[in-house]
Amino acid sequence: MIVQNGDPRKEVIALGQTYFAIQTYRQEVADHFNQLDEDRRRLVVRGDIKQWNQLLAETAHDAGVITNEEFAIFQNAGYMGLYGGLDVEDIHARKELQVGQKILDYMGSTELIANLFRISQTEEKLRKDSIQGADAATSVHYNVGKEVRTAIEKIGGTMPEDFPRPEKSIQEIERADCETEGEERDYNAW
């Protein structure tokens, strides 16, 4: 109560008020996310993954993952760590996807969140530890994926490769939304 009603010109009070404002906003966002149905959750998390993948690509490039081949190997390593050795082709086949269909567009929200955690933690580790070289960055991506998998195992969660493929792709959900709403909705705007 003292911080909330204090003089914001004092640094410690201003910091405390900012903290409470951020915590309130976080709770509002969490409450909103929890009210969404599975398809809408998928849209939100897939949007987050697009942003984090862009950041990861930039950080990997800065670490020395330069060529398209190096980047493909780097990306594959993250999947292999998280999916118990399955590579992109294996996951693609397991989900019975056709050529050109993206794995991430055929994941449920929980599987997407596991991948988002892998992506965000790899980006942070590459940056924080100043990793240099394509091989070193690829090793980090594999190991982070493996650690996320280990955490899932420890809590008794469903392994990523064991999640069923959702009936609709992300694009099908977006198209259905456009048809019913008449415009594209941005689920990350809130």
N, C-alpha and C positions, 0 to 999 in steps of 0.2 A: 504494500500500500504506500509506503514511503517513496519508493522509486516511481510508482505510477503517478503519484501526485506531486512529485518533487519538481524542482526548477530544472528544466532541460538545458539551461545555459551551463550547468555544472556537468563536466565531462562524465563522471561516474553515473549520474542520473540519466543523462542522454544515452549512454551505453546500455543501461538497464532498461530504459523504455524501448530502445531499438530491439533488444533481446526479446522482450515480451511481445512486441509487434510481430517479429519474425516467427515466434512460436505459435502465435495465434493464427497467422497465415498458414503455416505448415499444417496445423490441425484442420483448418478449413479445406485445404487441398486434399488431405487424407480422407476427410469425411466425404468430399465430393467423389473421389476415386472409388471409395467403398460403395457408393450408391450406383455406380455404373454397372451395366450388365457386362458379360464376358466379352462380347464383341467390342464394346466401347473401351474396355480396359486394354484389349489388344491394340486398338488404334492409338491409344495414349502411349503405351510402352513402345510400340513400333516407331512412333514419332520420336521418342526419346532416343531410341537406338540409332536412328538415322543421324541425329545430332552428335551422339557420342562416337559413332563410327567415323564421322568426319573428323572429329577431334583426334581420335586414335590414329587415323591415317596420317594426319599432319604430324603428330608426335612420333609415329613410327618413321616417317620420312626424315624428320630431324635426327632420329637415332641412326639412320643409315639404311633404312629399307627403301631403296630407290626404284629399282626396276619393277615392272609389272610381275615378273616371275618371282622376285623376292617378296613382293606384297602378297601374292597368291599363297606362297609357302608360309608366310607370316600368319595370314588369316586362317589357313588350314590348321596350323599348329594350335591356335586357340580352341577351335572346335575339337581337335583330337584330345586335348587335355580335358575339356568339359564332357565330352561324349565317350570317354573310356577307350580312346584309340580310333574311333570312327572318324574318317575324314569327310570332307564336303561331299564327295561322290557317294560314300556309304550312307550318309544322312539323307541325301537326295533320293537315293534308291529306297531306303527304309520308309520314307514318307510317300513313296510312289509318285514323285513329282516328274513332270515332263521337262524337256529341255527348255530353258529360259525361265522356269519358275524359280523364285528365290526361296530358299529355306526359311528365312526369317518371316516371310509372308504367310507361312503355313505352320505357325506355332501358336499355342495357347498362351494366355497371359503369364502363367507361372514359368513356362519354359522361356518365354521372352525375357522375363525378369532375371532369370539365371544368366542368360546371355548378356543382358545389360550390365549385370554385376561384373561378369568376366571382362567385358569391354572397358568399363569405367576403371576397374582396378588395374588392368593392364596399362591403360593410358597414364594413370597416376604413377605407377611403379616405373615406367619408362622415363617419365619426366623427373620424378623425385630422385631416382637413383642415377640420373644422367647416363642411361644405358647408351652405348655406342656400338654400332655394327649390326648388320642384318641378322647374323647368326645369334648374337646375344639377345636382340629384340625378339626374335622368333622363340628362343628358349624361354624368355620371360612370359610370352603370351601362352605358350604351352603350360608352363608351371602355374600360372595364375588360373588357367582353365582347370587344371588338375586340382588345385586347392579349393576352388569353388565346388567341384565334384565331391571332394573329400568332405567338405562341410555339409553338402546335401546328404551324403551317406551317413554321417554322424548323427544327423537329426532324424534319420529314417525317412527322408523325403523320396519322392519319385525321381528316378534317374532321368535325365533329359531325353535320352533315346527311347524311353518307355512311355512318354506322353503320346496320346493319340493325336493324329493330324486333325485339326479342325475342319469342319465341312466347308467353310467359306474361307477364301483367301482374304487378305487385307484389302486388296483391290475390289473384291466383290462386296465387302462391307461398305467401303467408301462409295461405290456406285449406288448401292441401295440407299445410303444416306442422301446422296445427291438427288435421287429420284423422289424420295419422300420429303426432303427439305427444300429442294430446288436450288441448293447451293452447297458447296463443300464446307464442312465444319472443321474447325481447328480445335482438336481435343486437348492440345497442349497450351491453349491460350489462357486457361484458368490457372 
